[in-house]
Every structure is written in structure tokens, then in C-alpha cells.
């Protein structure tokens, strides 16, 4: 039986399956166009809905200067400025533990530049580690689509040396001290597998 | 010896001590004018600088629609809208544990209205508790300046009943199931003392 829309137009199932396909493609081949941030957000959504972990990206901090309250509609922010974040982007809870991390990508092939971090972010990670939090960075080399979890203490070592030494972390050091994360279908970036390995070394 | 400013104007120490006094009054008598949010932010700052805990308020989530990038000055957000937060306001790490809470004040004298919470915030707290997080609400009765830590599970009970039952948590129930927080000088709201008592009951 032909199915029709209320207006009388015929319903073509193929229209819908085509749409559906493009949506699911977006999810499965996420690594072909999504930024690392989008991939991690999607993975966090997966972890949340499956009761595995609760991790959220913090909103971008803005200083709101002027807000308009039009009648009968939503408040409009008319003037605001970006503030420097005082923490990392992601935190949450996994197996009762506090986890805290920053996700960064680089086009570099052989090293990860330290200029991707701010002093206060490193300070924040130090404070979290001191409280027994699980802190790390997720680093993606976009040229090769390789992703690693790098424990915060490795970042601290290079951060401390940078005044006198090199201004980046060699990829070789990341491979040796970090944990590789393989792309997957669901979640796209299964970084908690790497967190498990990392947690096993510090308990 | 008279001390002068570069312009030649005399320096009067009394001007400065007067200013100093007003600043320290703001801190000590915080509960006489500060909102609960300001009091908790100040307490978190104390906990952070003394290496006791790392807890931050999350930035207000906004949907940015239009940004202006003027030459030689900071980017200006020209149009943005407030988004409904999908989590609670505060989270962080204390003694290796993930803590997560919402801070709310009420002018009511005998009960705390449940309309102070959104469904997704309660859902978020449920998810955090399921992961072993320490979740609670800090409730302030502004009329009497009384503050309590209320474990999330008590909120869950009343939240579930509200479709058929009362739409608020009686103050008596908060006194019985919660932990009173006494105002202090530093930190203003020493809520981690109450967290210690709460944590002792769930471990």
C-alpha cells in the first residue's frame, strides 16, 4: 500500500534510508572528518548512555558584558569575551575515580609542541594529580591518524625542561610512555581502554 | 619620611588600610552579602591554594552565534544564547574521589522546592552516583543563613515522589538526612568537613 504524507505527497522509503545512511556514515567514519574534540564528545556520549563513565567537556568560559532580554523570547547575549580556561577541557568519573584530561591534535609528524598547553592548565593537572586524580592528555597526530593517551607526569617532565631544553615532546617518547588508542566503531575513540592500562600502573 | 607617588602627591597610609579593611570584611563577613555561589567559589579557591581539593564551578554554557574579530584587539561575541546546563555546576577531586554537586539557595523557611532542579541535572547525579562519585546538593536557607549538605540519594527519593506527592523537601528531612555546614572565616563555607562525614557513611 502506498503511504502518503498528510498533504497527499507519496512517501518514498528510499529517501529516508538514504538519509539514515548518511547519518550513520558520519558516526562510523568519524575519523575521516571529525575533529578529535568531536570524536571524544561522541565517545563520551557512548560511555554515558552505556553506563560506563560520566565525562563531559566543560563549556567555553566567556565573560558576559551585555545581555538583552526581549519580551516573549530568549535572552540574547549582545557582548561577551572569551576567557582563558583555568582548567583542562574534560573531567568526570570512571570506576569511582576522578579523571581529568585535555585533548589536542597536531599536524606535526615527529613531535608534539608544548605551546598547545597553557601554564595554568599544567598547574591544574599537577593539583589534580596531587589529589589522586587520573590525569592525562589525549594527543592525535592528524597526518597519520594516530591517537595516544599520555600520562600527565610525562607532560610535566617536558614542561619543566622547556625553559632550557626542547619545546616539544618527541613522538618516540609519546609512543614509549603513552598508550595507543585504536579507532573503533562505537565508541569512536575508546580511550577508557587506555585509561585502564594507565590506572593499572599507578595503583 | 613622607612617601610620594611619582606625580608628587603624598602617600597616606590610612587610605590604604581603609581599603584593606573593606576587602577583608568582604571575606570574613561573606555570609552577610555574598551569594552562596560566591561563598563556595571563595571556599574552593581556599581549598585549591591550600592543596586540599580541586573543585571548580563550570562555566555557564552558551551557544555562540556570531563573533567579531576586530584587528589588534580581542574577539567580541556579538550574539550568543544561554543553553540549559546538562550537568551540575560543580565538580572536582578530593582525596582521590570524584565529587559533584549543585549549590542552591532558597528564601523558603520550612522546605526546599524541587523546582530548583532540572530533570537532566538529577539524571546526571544518578549517573555519577552509579560510577561511584560523591554527589550531593549544598542547600542554603537564606532567611536563617543555615547551610546543609544533602546527599544526592535523598534528593532522588523526593524527586521520584514529586509526580504524586509533595513538590519540596521538608527542612526537617534535610536536617535529619543532611549535614549542617557552619560558616567559618577561611574557608567561608567549609563544606568538605561535611563531605568527610558523608563519605564515611558510604565507604
Boltz contact constraints between the chains, C-beta under 6 A:
constraints:
  - contact:
      token1: [A, 54]
      token2: [B, 127]
      max_distance: 6.0
  - contact:
      token1: [A, 54]
      token2: [B, 128]
      max_distance: 6.0
  - contact:
      token1: [A, 54]
      token2: [B, 131]
      max_distance: 6.0
  - contact:
      token1: [A, 56]
      token2: [B, 87]
      max_distance: 6.0
  - contact:
      token1: [A, 58]
      token2: [B, 58]
      max_distance: 6.0
  - contact:
      token1: [A, 59]
      token2: [B, 59]
      max_distance: 6.0
  - contact:
      token1: [A, 59]
      token2: [B, 61]
      max_distance: 6.0
  - contact:
      token1: [A, 61]
      token2: [B, 59]
      max_distance: 6.0
  - contact:
      token1: [A, 62]
      token2: [B, 62]
      max_distance: 6.0
  - contact:
      token1: [A, 74]
      token2: [B, 81]
      max_distance: 6.0
  - contact:
      token1: [A, 77]
      token2: [B, 80]
      max_distance: 6.0
  - contact:
      token1: [A, 80]
      token2: [B, 77]
      max_distance: 6.0
  - contact:
      token1: [A, 80]
      token2: [B, 80]
      max_distance: 6.0
  - contact:
      token1: [A, 81]
      token2: [B, 74]
      max_distance: 6.0
  - contact:
      token1: [A, 87]
      token2: [B, 56]
      max_distance: 6.0
  - contact:
      token1: [A, 93]
      token2: [B, 98]
      max_distance: 6.0
  - contact:
      token1: [A, 93]
      token2: [B, 128]
      max_distance: 6.0
  - contact:
      token1: [A, 93]
      token2: [B, 131]
      max_distance: 6.0
  - contact:
      token1: [A, 93]
      token2: [B, 133]
      max_distance: 6.0
  - contact:
      token1: [A, 96]
      token2: [B, 132]
      max_distance: 6.0
  - contact:
      token1: [A, 98]
      token2: [B, 93]
      max_distance: 6.0
  - contact:
      token1: [A, 98]
      token2: [B, 98]
      max_distance: 6.0
  - contact:
      token1: [A, 127]
      token2: [B, 54]
      max_distance: 6.0
  - contact:
      token1: [A, 128]
      token2: [B, 54]
      max_distance: 6.0
  - contact:
      token1: [A, 128]
      token2: [B, 93]
      max_distance: 6.0
  - contact:
      token1: [A, 131]
      token2: [B, 54]
      max_distance: 6.0
  - contact:
      token1: [A, 131]
      token2: [B, 93]
      max_distance: 6.0
  - contact:
      token1: [A, 132]
      token2: [B, 96]
      max_distance: 6.0
  - contact:
      token1: [A, 133]
      token2: [B, 93]
      max_distance: 6.0
